[in-house]
Amino acid sequence: MRYFDTHCDTITKIYDTGESLFANNRHLNLDRLSKVFQSPVQVFAVWTEPLYYKTALDRALKVIDYYYAEAEKNKDIFGHVNTLADLRANEKSGRISGILAIEGGEPLCGSVELLRIFYRLGVRVCSLTWNYRNDLAWGVKDSSPNHGLTEKGRAMLREMESLGIAPDVSHLSDKGFYELAEICEKPFLATHSNARTICPNPRNLTDAQIKIIAERGGVIGLNLYPEFLGENADVSTVLRHAEHILDAGGENCLGMGCDFDGVDSLPEGIETVSDIPGIFEAFEREFGKEQTEKIACGNFLNFFEKLLV
């Protein structure tokens, strides 16, 4: 089966430890991906945790450099994607495709010029914030009803759309979400969020937000973190979130954004990316093969085929 996932923190974590992208003891590595899926696509997040906010630009550049070094070491099975032609070439050769994302806008330093440089470095997805306020936006953990985007954040969104970088709303405050929806003329993503109706965590999406993303042609990536799924999370819990998002947004709005290596626990029965086929088996029993293929790969593939130039 094909597989397209829009969020993992693996590259950031292995940069800190010096581990290999091909073989490590984390949730995700290239060896597992290549053995389980046919020409999968993985979005790798360059995450800046608060510890590094004062040196965010330096850190992001070093993580990206590490990503490209690992890509070169594994070029026989892995290829970075800048363009649709890159994606097609990897599909043809059976290689894994990698896409770069910035999680949290701190490395941008409020500068659209730096955003353009990150685009040239291969970044195709970007969230303005990670949970907390910065010079672009307020996040879900420190927002109030009156806190959304800053003027710099608004300018950054316009430049993202001009370049071909997909905005990611997964960590954005509710007000920021609706302001982003007013500004953006193109589809946008929630790369790793679930349904707030099922699990009332502010990192999850309301039904109204799900509908807006879907109506705009965006896609939502299911997050496997139990804190965003609910108590005693297992595959059936993931299924409930999937069913609710599909009911609210329709068949084309859902994909996978597992948050591998960005979480400290996973649902019962899921330990690594190698266990994802078990989720898809449950989806196929509930939704059928065609809908499962859309969730597994088709919906995000369709989104990125339109985004990439």
N, C-alpha and C positions, 0 to 999 in steps of 0.2 A: 504494500500500500504506500501511496505518496503521503508525505507529512510536511506541514508548514506550520512552524511555531514562531510567534512574534516576540517572545521574551524569555531570555535566560541571562543569568549573571555570571556565567562560567568564565568568560574571558577576563573579567575584572578580578574574580577570585583567584584564578591561576596565575595572573600577573603578580599578585602578592606572594604567592608560594613558589613560583618558578616551575609549576607543573606543566605537563604536556597537554595540548588540546586533543591529541590523538588518544592517549591512555592516561587516565587519572581515576581516582576513587570517588569522584563526585557524581552528581546526578546525571551529568551529560558529558559525553566525549565523542569524538569522531568515530572511534572504533564501534561503539554501540550504535550510533546513528547509521553507519554504513551496513551493519549486519541486520538491522531490523527493518529499515525502510529503503524504498527505491528512490534515489535522487531526492532526498529531503532538502528542505529549505529551513534554515535557522537564523533568526535575528539575534545578534549578540549585543547586549546592552553594555555600554561604557558608563558605569554608574559611579557617581561621586558621592560618597557618604559624607556626613557632616564633618567628620574628622579632617577631611581634606579640602574644605571649602576655601580656605585661604590660598591654596595652591591648586585649585581645580583645573585650570588650563594645563598646567604642567603635567598633572596626573593623567588627565584624559589623553593627552598626546602620547604619553608613555604607554598607556594601555593599548591605544590604537597601534602603536609601533609593535608591541608584543603580539597583537592579533595578526598583523601582516607577517611577522617572523614565523609564527606558527602556521599561517596559511602557506608560506613558501615551503616549509618542512613537509607539508602534507599535500602538496599540489597534485599528487597523483590521484587523490580521492576528494579533494576539497578545492573550491574556487570561490573567491570573493566576487560579489555581484555589484557592479555600478550601474549597469544598463540591462535592458531587456535582452539584448544580444548575449550578454554574459550568462543570464539565466537560462536562455535557450541552449547555449553551448554546454552548460553543465548538465542540463537534462539529457542532451544527446549523448554525452559521454558517461552518464550515470554517476557523476560526481555530486557530492554534497555542495549546496550553495550557502554562502554566508552573506548576511546583510548587517551593516553596522547601524546601531542606534545610540543616541545620547539619552541617558536617563537622568533628568535633572539638569536645568539650564545653567548651572554655575560655571561650567567651562566656557560658556559663550561670553561671559563678562559684560552682558548687556550690549554686545556689539554685533551688528548685522555683518560687518566685515569678517569677523571670526566665524560666523555661521557659514558664510560663503567658502571660507577656507576648510571648514569641516565637511562641507559638501564635496569639495575637491578631494578630500581624504577618504571619501566613500560613505559618509553618513547619509542615510535615507529616511530615518525616523528620529523624531526628537520630542521629548516632553519638556515643557517649560520649567517644571518643578518636580522635586521628589518630596512630597508630604509637607514641606515647610516653606515659609515665605522666602523669596529671593527678589532680585531686582526686576524679575519678569512677571511673577504671579504669586498668589497664595496657594498653598497646598491644603490637603484635606485635614491635616492635623493641627493647623493653627489658623484656620479660616473663620470668618464670621459672615453673617448674611450680607455684609457690605464690602467684602473683600474678594476680588476676582483677579483681573489682569492689570498690570501697570501699562503705562504708555509704551515703555520699551518692549513689554511683552506683546502688545498689539503690533508694533512694528516688526517684531521678530516673526510673528505668525504670517504677516503679509509676505515677508521675504522667503519664508519656508515654502509657501504656495508658489511663489515665483520660481524658485529653484527646482522644486520637485522633491521636497522633504515632507513626509507625512507627519502632521501634528499628532501627538499621543496624549489623551486626556486622563490616563489611568490614575495619576496622582493629583489631579487638579481639583481645587475647591469647586463646590456646586456652582457658585456665582461665576467662577472662572470658566466652567464648562459652557454655560449659556452665553457668556460674552464671546468665547471662542466660536461658538456656533453661529453667532451673528456676524462675525468677521470673516470666517472661512467660506470661500465660495466652492471649494472642492471637498471631496470626502475626507474624513479623518478617522483616526483609530482610537480604540481603547485596547491597548496591547495585552493587558493582563488584569482584567476585572471581571467580577461576577454580578449576580442579581441581588440588589439590596432588599427586594421583597422576600427573598429566601433567607438571606443572612444580612441583618441590618448593620453592616460595617460601612463606615463612610467611604472606604476605598471601593465599594461596589457601586453599581449604577442603578438609579431609579428606573422605573418603567418608562417614564417620560424621556429620560436620557437615552435609553436603549432605542426607543422609537426614532429619536432625532438622528442618532448615528445611522440607523438602518435606512431611514428616508433619504439621507444624504449619500448613500452608497458606501458607508463605512462598515467596518467589521470589528467585532469584539472578540478578544482572545480569552478563553476560559482559564482562570487561575487555579492551580491545584493547592494553594496554601490553605490548610484547614481553618485558619482564622477568618478567611474570606468565604469558606464553604459552609461552616456551621459545626456544631458539636458532633463528635463521633463520626467524622467525615470518612467516607469510603467511596467506592465507585458509584454507588446509588445516589450519593449526595451530589457528585459531579453531574450525574444524569438529570437530577432535579433542576439544577441551575441551567443546564443546557436546554431542557424542555421549556423552562420559563422564558429564557431569552428568545428562543425560537417563536414562542407564542406571542411575545411582545413585539418582536422586530421582523419576523419572517425568516424564510429558509436561507437567505443569502447573507445574514448578518453575523454568523457565528463561526469562530475558528478556535485554535488552540494558542494559549499564551501561558504556558505552564509555570513560569517563574522558577525553573530549575536553577539550583545553586544560588538562588536569592532568598530561599526560605529555609527555616531550620526544621521543618517537618513536612510530611506529605500524607495524603489520605491512606487509610489502611489498604494494603494490597499494592501500593505504588511505592517503589523504592528508587527507580531510575527511569530514564527515558525508554529503556527496554521493556517496561511494563505498560507503555501507552497502548499497544495493541489490545490489551484487555479492556481498556476504556472504549476503544472503537468497536469491539465485539458487543459490548453492552449497548452502545449507540445503534449499532446495526439491528439488534433485536428490537429496539424501541422505535427507531426512526426509519429503518430500511437502509439499503446499501447506498442509494443515490444521495440521500441526505447526509449520511455518514461520510461519504467521500467529499462532500462540500465542506463539512466541518474539519475533516482531517487535512485538507489541502486546498480544495477548489475555491472557497470563498476568498481566502487570503491571496491565492495565486491570481485570481481575477483582479483583486484590488491592486496588487503590485505590477501586474502587466500594464495597467493604466498609468501607474505612477512613474515607472522607470522609463527613461528615454532611450 
